[in-house]
Amino acid sequence: MTTNPWRRAERPLTISHRGHSIAYPENTRIAYEKAIELGCEMIECDVNITSDGVLVMMHDWKLDRTTNGSGRVSDCTWADIQRLDAGGKFGAQFAGTPVPLTEDTLLFYREAGIYGCFEVKGENEAESKRIASALVDLFVKHKTLDYALMSGYNHPALALAKAKVPELTLAPERLPDDTPADLDDIVRQAKALGTQIMQHQYTVLTAEVMAAYHGIDVGVWSWTVNSEQSLIDSINLGADGLMGDDMVTMMAVLERMRPVGSG
């Protein structure tokens, strides 16, 4: 029997990727609110850091793709970030949408009664470590370790945060993320970080990968599952979490295959 609370045999955890980002600008408050309205249990979101040490919700370490700004997030002050439009590039109706503060987002998830998985971004390892350290400090400051998790590709940054606060829950991405898995290596990665969860890209998720993780009692989150088929395949493989941009499709497939109370 598993002792891991993140293993979900009956019905996988529903995780909204950057909010309901298929229909709303990613990593904005409105995208998070819509995901919650649609029934997600967790929101996965992304954290970068300003030149004055403020954590902000943005996937890229550059401003260009999602805002009307350009250049590095880390070259801007929080005051600079506050002047940006994070919605207009997604759609004219979202023009003027602000970049959220990580601290506000963290507290909003508590009010909403959901989990938050905060992914450490950054341009390089040094910046990722700076973000991870500041982020775990924020978790501790607001006593959010019961519902706030930390993820990322930079495993040394995650290890630094875990060493600082051992009770921190990690949900790292498996490296590399888009090639067939070496089963020994994925087990090594999970054990090295002392994690109960690993994220695995659905395109290379197999029954053998699931067995390797479950064999060491590690839960598996399949991402980014936006099509019906990717959701069906992940559920049939026994994924413990589903992470996608489209909460409408995810909830419809889950209700068909694993309705609430069916276990």
N, C-alpha and C positions, 0 to 999 in steps of 0.2 A: 504493500500500500504506500502511496506517495505521501511525503510530508511537505511537499512543495505547494503552497497556496496558489501558485500561478499555473499549475497543471489543471486543465479544463477538459475532462473526459466527456461530459455531457453536452456542453455548449460552449464554443470558443468565446473568449473575450472580444468585444467589439471595440475596435480602436480606429478613431477617425484621424486620418493622415493630414496634418496641417489644418485641421478643421474640415468642414464639408467643402473641400477645396475644388470639387468639380463644378460647383455653382457659385462660389464666393471667393474673393481674393484670399489666397493662402496666408496662414499665420496672422489673421486679423481677428479682432473680437467678434465681428459679425459671422465669420466662418466658424468660430468656436461655438457661438451661441446656436447657430443652426444645427451643428452636429449634435449638440446636447438635446435640442428640440426633437431631433430624429431618433434619439434613443441610444447614442453611444455610451459606453461605460468608461472610456478613456479617450483622451486626445493626445496624439503625438505631435510635438511642436518643436521649433528650432530656435536656438539661442546663439546670438553673437554679442560682441562687447564693443562699447564706444571708447573713444580716446580718454574719456574721463571715468572709465570703469563702470559704466552703467550697462546692465544686461538688457537686451532687447530681443523681440521676437522677429527673427528673420532667418530664412534658410541659407541664403548665399552670404559670403563674406564681402561681396560687392553689392552695391545698391541698384545697379543698372536694370536687372531683369524685372524686379517686382515694384520698383518705385520710380518716381520722376527724378531721382538723384543719380549721381554717378560717382565711381570711386569706391574706396574701402569703407566699410562700416567703422572700422577701427581708427580711421582718420577723422571721424566726425565726433562732435560732442553730442550729448543727449539733446541739447537745445537744437542742434542742427537736425537731428533725426526727427524731432517733433514737428519740424516744418515740412516734412516730406509727405507726399501722397502715395499711399500703399495700395490704392484701389483702382485708380484711373486706367492703368495699363490692362487690368483684367476686364474692365467694362466701364463705359462712361457713367453708368448709374452709380458706380462705387467711388467716383472721384471725391477726394477729400478724406478718404478713410485713413486713419493714422496708424503708424507702427506701434503695436502695444509694448508696454513695459513688461519685462518678465515678472517683476514683483507683483504687479497688478494681476497678471495672468494666473500666477500661482495662487493668489488669494481668491480669484474668481472661481477657480476649479473647486476650492474648498466650499465656497458658497453654493455651487451647483451640485455638490455631492458626487463628483466624478474623480477618477484617477487622471493624473497628468504624467506623460512621459516626455521629459525635456531633453532634447538631443543637443549635445555639445558640438558646435560647429567651429569656425575659426579658420584662418588662412593657412596656418601651419601648426606644428606640435606645440610650440611655445604659446601661441595664442589659445589653442584648445585647452592647454593646462591652466591658463589664466581664467578662461571661462568656467572650466570644471570646478576650480577652487572657489571662485566667487559664487557659483551656483549652489554648491553644497553648503556654503556659509549661509546663503539665503534660505535654503531648506531648514537649516538648524535654527536660524533666527525666528522663523515663523512656525516652527514645530510642525513641519509638513511631511516628515519622513514616512508617515503612514499612508499617504496617497500620492506623493511625488516621487517619481523614479528618474533615473538618469541613463541616457543612452549615448551612443556615438561610435564613430569609426576609429577614433584615436584611442586605442586601448591604454596606452600609457597615461593619458589624461584621466580616463575613468579610474585606473588603478590609483592614481594620486588622490582623487576624491574619496575613494573607498578606504584608503589608508588613513585619511584624515577623519572620516566618519564611518567606522566599520558597519554600522547598522544601515547604511545607504543601500537601497535596492538598485541594482544595475540591470539594464536590458540592452546589452551591446549588439551591434551588427556583426555578423560573421564576416571574416576577412579571408580572401577577397569575396565580394558579395555576388558576383555574377558568373562564376565558373563552377563546374561540378565539384562537390565537396570531397576533400580528403578526410575520411571518417576519423582517423587518429588525430588529425590536426584540429577538427572542430571540437573534439572532446578536450584537447589540450587547451584551446582558447577559453572554453567555458571554465575549466578548472583553474586556469591561471588567474582569472578575474574573480573566482568564487561567486559566480552568478547563478541565479535560479532560472534565468531567462536568456534565450538567444534569439535574435532576429535573423530570419533567413529568407532570401529572395525566393518567391514562389516558383520562378522559372527553373530553378535548380533544386527544388525541394523534392525529396524522394522518400519512399518507405524506409530505405536504409538510413537516411539522414535522421528521420524521425526516431527510428529504433536506437540509434547511437545516442541521441540527446536524452530520450526517455530512459535509456539504460543507466544514465547517471542522474536521473530525476531532474532534468532541466526542461522547462517548458519552451515551446517553440512558437514564435509569432511569424506568420507568413505575410509578406508584403511585396509589392503594393498590389493588392487584389481588387481590381476595379471591374473586371468582366465577370459575368455569371460563371463562366467556365473556370476561371482562376479561383473563384470562391468555392465552387463545388469540389474542385480537385483538392484544395487545401483542407476543406472539411472532411473529405473522404480519407485523406492521409492522417487525420487526427491532430491537426494544428490546434494549439492551445489558445491562439489569438489570431485574429484577422485584422490586418491594417490596410485601409483603403481610403481613397478620396471621395467615394460615392456611398454615403451612408444609406441612401434610399435603396440602392441595389443590394447592398450588404444585408440590410435588415430583411428585405423580401426573401432573399435566398435562405437566410438563417431560419426565418419563420417557416419556410417550406420544408427544410431539411432537419432542423433542430429547434422546434417550437419551444417556447418557454414552458418548463414543467415536464418536458418529455422524458427527462432522465429519471 
